[in-house]
Structure formats: structure tokens, C-alpha cells
Amino acid sequence: MTTTVRATWVQPEDLVGHELRQAAQDGRDARDIERRWYEAGGSPAPERAGASEHPAPPGLRAVAGRLLDELALLESPLADNEPTALDAIRAACPRWPLPRTAPSGVDRERLHAAWLGRAAGCLLGKPVEKLPLEGIRALARATGNWPLATWFTARGLPPELAATYPWNRRSAATSLAENIDGMPEDDDLNHPLLTLLLLRRHGRSFTTADLARLWLDELPAGRTFTAERIAYRNLLDGIEPPDTASYRNPFREWIGAQIRADVHGWTHPGDPGAAAEQAHRDAVLTHTGNGVYGAMFTAAALAEAAGGEADAHGCLAAGLRVVPPRSRFARAVRDGVEAARAQDDFDAVVDRLHAAYGHYHWVHVLPNAALLAAALTHADGDFSGSVCRAVSGGWDTDSNGATAGSLAGLLAGRPEALPDRWTAPLKNRLATSVPGFDSVGFDTLAELTHRLTHQEALCP
């Protein structure tokens, strides 16, 4: 018996459906290419899985490669409003934040709360990642946890409901209330650790190429997903940044760059513009357009929070100042804020956003940006309210919970301000495959991050 080992997320036949969907969303007319794809036996983009693990039919891979190259030549009518180059982004932002002139710092306790908040929010979302919104609501309601207020649990769950909406199989063993024993590995935590390594080795003057080399040295390929895996493959094929972000990469506007932005924001307290510029150099390894804006927005919002003088609403406003105002990302954030202000019932807020953004893939940055902005606005910066709203709204639950927890943790200011039910199960221990960090404590990570706010690099 022959066993086939097939890398997913990178094969041309896995990517055409996603690129066709991206084309429709950014206004490119790909109807002829779409027709030829389906006539050749191609499949649409899967909604809840990365790609098939089965080999492509004979000849389909070659067809897919040709069609991907044709799709890349189609110009988007939205391109002028959604540039990727930093100079063009800055030129499109009339309210770009002024450089910080007075020294600003962030203390270790605030950073400790940010790390804990990111971990707790991520862990809360892990068991329901990939589940539809109705499944998240049903599972929580069945265990008396709606509106969502604490960890998900399988205790007391009716078997038929568990069969209808199975937990994320890779996460439930470590992320349900009865199973939590420290923070398990997750890419939403791996990437902030890699950013620490990047800044320790190269300081704030790092280049996108420096990040690429770091990934090849320290990041296992199997720990990359969607746009990150595509960029990794491109690097191995000899493609250099920033082309790594655009070549046969239909995930270039998904959420991956955003989950890498926290440390850029934490280490620029009170300086959202500088944080956004640093996040841009990171993001363009893997993303373009709105995917880059997700990282810049998050870094700027967190930098504002790290400065210690803003509330959640001020942080969101700071994030918007580094995003082209006519972009779909800026519109999504504004939609999230407006929806949250219009409704007392957060379920109604979520329903409104799903009606408006449900046609996007659940990992695309735009629906998640709208939901994150809505959660932070509706919770008014409260930690539990922020992470629970972010996760209860569905889509990329662990990533949204992580970012909401990071910002709300900064606003809380110290670990003791976070409810014990969120921090005690973490046991001050993080599992990771990033070299040198496995089982590291969040207090140690706070200390390492704090040092980076005061010096360019800790080692040559």
C-alpha cells in the first residue's frame, strides 16, 4: 500500500479557487478563467479546510499554474485606494500620527498583562476555531455559558450537539476548561516570539529580508499556514521579498500578518506611526494591501495602548490613522465601531457584521477587522468583555481573541487586574516550537519585551 504525503496550502490546484474568490472581492473580472477552471475539473475554494490531502487529477496542476499566472495579470480597480508600498500608504493617510517627541515608556507589568491577555484570548478561541457562528452559540448555550463569560467546556454537552459541532480536533485536548494545563503552542503566540528574536538580533532597523532569514533558521515549515506557508515556499524556491507576498499567494489579504504585529506595537509606546512602519516591514514578507493594513492597524492601536494614556476607542482611532481611509479595511473597522455603538445586544452586532461580511473566507482580514473593532468598542476596554465578545462573534476566533486580549491587557495595566479565571490556568508557561522559548514564563517574556523598548538590539 502506497501512502501519499502531500503538502497542503501550497499546491496550485489548491490555490485557484481561493484566487478566484479574491479576484471577485477586489473587482477583477475573472469569469473566463473561472469557466476554464471548472471545465478542467477544478474545485471552488474550500470554506473550512486548507486544501485536499488527495493528489490532483492528472494534468490539473499544470492547468492551475497557468491560470494562477493569468489571474495575477488582472488589475484591480481598487488598487489605487489600497496601496502596499509604505510611501503610498502614508501619502493616502492625511492624519498619519506625528513622530513621538517626548520619551515614553511602558512598564514590565503592563507588558506582562499584554502577554497574558494575548494568551488567554487565544486559548479561549482555540476549541471553536473553524466552527460556524451557530455552532459556537449552541455549544456555549448548552453548557450555560452564554453570553460567553468563561472557557468552553464539554462537560454536560448533549452528545448529539457535540457530534453536530465537533470542537477543533487539534485544540480541544488542551483548550477546553477541563483540559487546560498551561498555554499550548499556537501560531498566534509563536509569531510574537519570533518578533522578539528578530528585534534582539537586528534591532528596530531590521529588514524584511532579515525576517525571511529568521524564518528559515528558526520557524518549522509545518508551523506555517495560509499566506505564511506560501511565502515560506516562495523563499525556498528562490523568490525574494516582497515578491514572496504576491506570487501565487491568494491568502495575501488574510489575517496572518496581523497576528505578528503585537510586539511592534508593544515596543513603541505612545508612537503608533513608528509601530505601524515597523509592522509594515514585517507584513510585506507575506501580505499585500488590506493584509498589510491589518498588521499596521494593530501595531498602531497597541502602541497607543502601551503609552498608557488612551482608552479602547482612542486606540482604535490611532489604528485607523495609519490605514488608507478609502480602503476596505478602514471601512470594515468603521463598520464594526458603528455597529457596536448602534446595538446594546452584542449578538445583534455580530449578526449585522455576518450579514455584511459573511461572503469572505473566515480567515480573511476584513470580517475579522470589523468584528475586532466591534468587540473592543462594545466592551469599552473591559478585559473579559473584550475577549469574550471577540471569540463569540466567530470567524478566526483564536486570532481575534488574542488581539483583543493583548489590547485589553495593556489597558488593564497589570496582571492582577485580569480576572484569575483567565490567568491561573495558564500557569505562567507557554509551549512552543520556537527555539529557546519552550515552557517560558509570561513574566520572562515581559522582561525581554521591556528591554526591547529601551535599546536597539540585545545582541549583534
C-alpha angles and dihedrals in degrees: 000000000000119000117207118215109199127176110225130211092035110063115102093234089057092052107049095075091051092047091050089053091048090049092054091050096050095044103256116146103233099153095119092049090047091053092051091048094056092042088056090054099261125154133229121252111287114239102206105024135057098230143314117288090211124093118262119254113267112285096008094104092057091048090049092052092052093048093048089055090050091049090053090060094057111101121224118228087215094060096098091056094043110046123170102202112095095230091054092046091052091047089054093051110077092182099047107160116262116243116268110261102178122057113263128186140185120214126230093250093058090049090047089055090048093053092046091046093051092049095046094047091048093048092049090057099043102086093051098042109131093017119124118249094254090054094052091051094046095049093048095045092050090059096043093254102122127143080040110255108152144009121319116252138191092209110118093003113148109245093231091055092048089053093048094049109025116193119250096284095215094051111035093078090064106024109048114098093252093050106042113122107158126321112309123216117283134162088236087068099031092063096053087051090052089051089055089053091047094053093043091054102037108015124217092316092069118139130221087251089057089056091048092053091047091054092051090049101042113014118081110227090230090062092063126088140187111337093008092055092048091051091047090052090048091052091052089050091056098256112142131214133303090024087059087075098053109032109103090329112137090169094065092114096045125107101269099102091048093060089056096055105080101089091048088058097040092054094052102058111188093000108095095163094057091044091053093049091051092048089051092060088053097044099051091067088075111006145051136197113345092011089061092045090058090061094043093047093049094046092049094047091049092047089054090049092047089056087069098223104089137075125220092273092052090049092053090048090051090051092053092054091070095049123082102257094221093053124108089241093059089047091051092053091048090048091052093049093046093048091051092050092049099054135051091195109073092201087063089050091053093047090053092051094046089052090052100039106022092107090071122086110265091246095049112117097233103066090040092051091053092049095046092051091048093049095049092045095047093046092048091221097307108147101223092040092050099051095039094050092046092052097039090059093067128215111096094004102175095045094047092045090051096051093043090049092049094054096039090048091055090049091049087058103208139038093247090062091065114086112260092234088070101043106033096066090054088067091202089281131119124190116211144151091222103115116256097014108076111129091005117160123242089232089058091049090051090053093049091048092047091056090054091059090063106040138038097235138349096215137017 
